[in-house]
Amino acid sequence: MYLSKEEKQDLFEKHGKGKNDTGSAEGQIALFTHRIEHLSQHLKKNRQDYNTERSLVMLVGKRRRLLDYLMKKDILRYRAIVKELSLRK
């Protein structure tokens, strides 16, 4: 797979509450962002891969819903993760 176990733990440690806390909203958003970037690079090379395109659209929707949830729940955590990952609405 494109993301090893150690890289995934580093991602959760950097953006989440700890390396074993895989369920926090920040960690999930960071993981989704990494996967979105990976799929976007794949689609630049393979323009007619419609299954990957559909997966990318679904993943962006998941991340958007999670960001909306975080914005309603705690606006400061939302602003922090958007700034860290340099996302825009």
Secondary structure in CASP SS format (residue, H / E / C, confidence):
PFRMAT SS
TARGET T0000
AUTHOR 0000-0000-0000
METHOD secondary structure of the structure
MODEL  1
M C 1.00
Y C 1.00
L C 1.00
S C 1.00
K H 1.00
E H 1.00
E H 1.00
K H 1.00
Q H 1.00
D H 1.00
L H 1.00
F H 1.00
E H 1.00
K H 1.00
H H 1.00
G C 1.00
K C 1.00
G C 1.00
K C 1.00
N C 1.00
D C 1.00
T C 1.00
G C 1.00
S C 1.00
A H 1.00
E H 1.00
G H 1.00
Q H 1.00
I H 1.00
A H 1.00
L H 1.00
F H 1.00
T H 1.00
H H 1.00
R H 1.00
I H 1.00
E H 1.00
H H 1.00
L H 1.00
S H 1.00
Q H 1.00
H H 1.00
L H 1.00
K H 1.00
K H 1.00
N C 1.00
R C 1.00
Q C 1.00
D C 1.00
Y H 1.00
N H 1.00
T H 1.00
E H 1.00
R H 1.00
S H 1.00
L H 1.00
V H 1.00
M H 1.00
L H 1.00
V H 1.00
G H 1.00
K H 1.00
R H 1.00
R H 1.00
R H 1.00
L H 1.00
L H 1.00
D H 1.00
Y H 1.00
L H 1.00
M H 1.00
K H 1.00
K H 1.00
D C 1.00
I H 1.00
L H 1.00
R H 1.00
Y H 1.00
R H 1.00
A H 1.00
I H 1.00
V H 1.00
K H 1.00
E H 1.00
L H 1.00
S C 1.00
L C 1.00
R C 1.00
K C 1.00
END
